[in-house]
Amino acid sequence: MEQISYVMIKPGFAKHPKLISYVLEVLENAGLKIEDKGYALYTKELAAEHYVAHVGKGYYQSLEDYITSGPAYGIVVSGENAIAVVDALKGSTKNPQPDTLRYALKQLLTEEELEAIFVNPVGTEARKDEETTKNGLHASDCPEAGRAEAQVFSKAKKNFEKVMGAGK
């Protein structure tokens, strides 16, 4: 079944063009069509709209703080079973395997670049907890979310263009 999925390279990771290029290449090589892409700036309102299922949960505030901390990079893809394809490529949050995007994103950065994302010292439990919240990727978990998140991305992309355009 033809589906739309939304992939977000989260702030911190989106600062690195090599990561963006890598994710785009992996998605295209998996047979997915890039429908839209670009930097996005999430406000608190857009973060709540995007993560509507998580609002009010204990971890939501740290998720909102992270997602609104700077520009993210969004990618809207389409293709046969796009949700499942992206999910398999993405990998798990807590224990990403070597053949997944979440694993690769950390391997493509230097330790100094990772430290700039994760303020906690290497090897501590605090860093492990922070890495769960500040993982590099988000992807839609169902077709309905894919469509809704693509719409929120469009707003966040316009917000980025407005804010960055104002700085010129």
N, C-alpha and C positions, 0 to 999 in steps of 0.2 A: 504494500500500500504506500502510495506517495505521501510523504509527510514533510513538515517543516520542523526544524529544531533550531534552537538558539544556543550558541556557544559564547560564553563571556570569558575573556582573559582578564582576570581581576587586577585592580590597581596593584602596583608594585611590580607584578610580572609584565603588565602592559607597557611598562617603561622600556622594555627591551625589544627592539625591532626583530632581532634574531628569533625570539620566541614566537612573535606574531607570524613571521614568515614560515616557521616550522609548523605551527598549528594549521595554517592555511594549506600548506603542501600536504600534510597528512590527511586533512579532510577531503581535498580534491583527489588525492590518490586512492581514497576509499570509495570514489565514485559519486561523491556528493557535489551538488552544484551550489556555488556561492551566490546567494541571492542579494545579499547586502552585507556591508562590512564597514567598519570605521570606529573611531574613538567615540566614546560616550561618557557623559558626566551625569552621574546619578545624584539627585537631590534626596533628601530624607523621604519626600513624598514618592518619588519614583522608585526608591529602594523598597518602600512599603508596598507599592503596587507590584513590583517585580517579585518580592519574597512574601506575598500575601499569606501563604500557608504557614509562614514562620513567625509572623508578627505576634508578639505577646509571649513567645517562648523565652526561656531563660538565656539562651545564647543570642537572641535576636539583636540586642543592642550592640554587641561586639561585631556582629555581621554587618549591621547598618553602618557602624563607624568605619569599618574597613571599606565597604563598597562605595561610601561617599568620600573617602580620603583622597581621591584623585581620579584621573581618567582611567576607564576600563577600555577594553577593545572588544567590540561585539561582532559576531559573525552569524548571519542567518543562512542556514543551509537547507536544501531540499533534496529529496531522493527517496528511493524505495526503502521503507523502514528506517528512515533517518534517525529516529529517536534511539532505536536499538543499536544502530551502527555507531552513532556518536557515543552512546553509553559505553560500549565495548572499547572504543578508542580512548575514552577519558580515563577509565580506571577508578579504583576506589579512593576515597578521601584519606582514610587512615593508613592503608597499606598498599599503595600503588605498586603494581608489578612492572618489571623492566620494559615490557612491550606496550606501555600505556603513555598517554600524553602527560598525565600528572607526574609520572616518574621522570620522563624526559625533560620536562620544564626545569626541574631542579638540577638535572645533570648538565644542562646547557649553560647554567649560570656558575660563576665563580663563587667561592665561599664568601668573598666580600660583597658580591651582589646579593647573595642570600641574606647576609647579615643586615643589609639595608632594608630588606623586607621584614625579617624576623628580628625584633629588637632583643629578644632573649638570647642568652649565650647558647652556643652549640652544645648539644648533648643533654640538655636539661629537660625535665618533664614539662616545665613551663613552655619551652620551645615546641615540644610535641603538641601541646594543647593549642598553642598559637598557630601551628601549621595546619591544624584541623580547620580553624576558622579562616585562616589566610591561605587556604589552598589556592592554586593558580587558576583553576577553571570552574566554571559553572556550566551545566548543560541541562536543557529541558528534560523532564522526566516522563512526559506524556504528550500526545499530540495537542491537547488543549493548551497546555503550558507553553508549548512551542509557539503556537499562534499568539497567545497573550504576551509572552516575553518578547517576541519580535516587535509587537506594537509598542511595548514599553521602551525597548531599545531605540525605536525610531524617535521617540520623545527625548530620550537621553542623548541621542546623537545630535538632535537639533539643539539641545541645551549646551552641549559641548561646543558646537559651531557658534552659537550665540555668545557664550562666555569667551571663547578664544578669539572670536572676531572683534569683540569689544576691546581686547587687549592690544590690537594692532594700531 
